[in-house]
Amino acid sequence: MGKEGNIMPAPNRIIELVERFTENFNYYQSIEYNEEDLRNEFLNPLF
């Protein structure tokens, strides 16, 4: 059996963050979105 058998599904929280990022991609690429916003919205929830 190859590595495919060891793949775990992503936790729901990760899926939610990816969906939010995908839905708001243009905003996240704008100059209005800054590093602090990124930390608060995406990084801090992981800890």
N, C-alpha and C positions, 0 to 999 in steps of 0.2 A: 504494500500500500504506500502511495506517495504522500507528499505533504498535504494534499487535498483533504485527507481524512482528519487532519488536525486543526482545521479552520473552525474557530469559534464565531458565533454571531456577535455583531457589535452590540454593546449595551444600549438600551433605549436612549439614555442621555446623549450618547455620541450621535445616534441617528437624528435626534432632535436638533443638535447643534449643526450637523451637516445640512439638514433641511433648511434651517434658518439662514445659514450662510448662502446656500444655493438661491433661496428666494430673494435675498437682499444683496446679491453679489455686486451690483453696480454701486450701491451705497458704500459698501466696504472698500471699494476701489477708489472712492472719491477722497478729496482732501479734507472733507468734513469728518471723516472717520479717523481717529487717531489711535496711538498705541495704548493709551489708558483705556479707551473704549474696548479695544481688542482684549486686553487683559480681563476687564470686568465681565465682558459678554461671553468669551470663549475659554480663556485659560483658567480663571479662578473657579468656575463651576466643576472643573475636573479634579479639584483638590478638596 
